[in-house]
Amino acid sequence: MPATKLLLVDDNTAILDSLAEMLASDFLIVGRLSNGAEVSQQAKNLVPDVIVLDVSLEDMNGFDVASELRDRGCPAKVVFLSYHEMPSFVRRAFELGARGYVYKSQMADLTKAIHIAVAGGVYNPLTWSASGNEIAIP
């Protein structure tokens, strides 16, 4: 089975470097971008399976990027990675069709979230317990 191709998007180059190092053993990193304006075109050129996307980019927000990708029919799955841990941000991501949302404070969960997204599931930090089991939200 070919390696899952990732496009990494974060305006912090240190985080991009850390992500690439952390994910390279499980996935093929096809691109690293530090701004949102390039994502749509690079997604078309690089054809990633998953786009790991920061919510807060310097030039635009990740939600706008995800909306543009969806409107252009981009087949890549989006997994958000963000410092924003408010439920409203998580809900917004899924309203836009994201397949995952990972808090930067729990970055170790990113590999699992990507695998879940590729398998057709959804990784939602509001419904996953620390043990890795899905929980119901009342």
Number of C-alpha atoms within 10 A of each C-alpha: 3 6 11 16 19 27 24 25 27 25 19 14 13 10 14 17 13 10 21 20 11 15 15 11 10 13 18 17 20 17 18 21 18 19 20 24 15 12 25 16 11 16 21 15 9 14 18 23 21 24 24 25 29 28 25 18 19 13 11 13 16 24 23 14 22 26 16 15 21 18 10 11 10 17 14 22 23 28 28 28 24 22 14 17 15 10 11 9 15 21 14 12 23 19 11 18 15 26 23 26 31 29 20 17 12 12 16 13 17 23 16 15 23 31 18 15 20 17 9 11 13 20 25 21 21 17 14 14 12 9 6 11 8 14 11 8 7 3
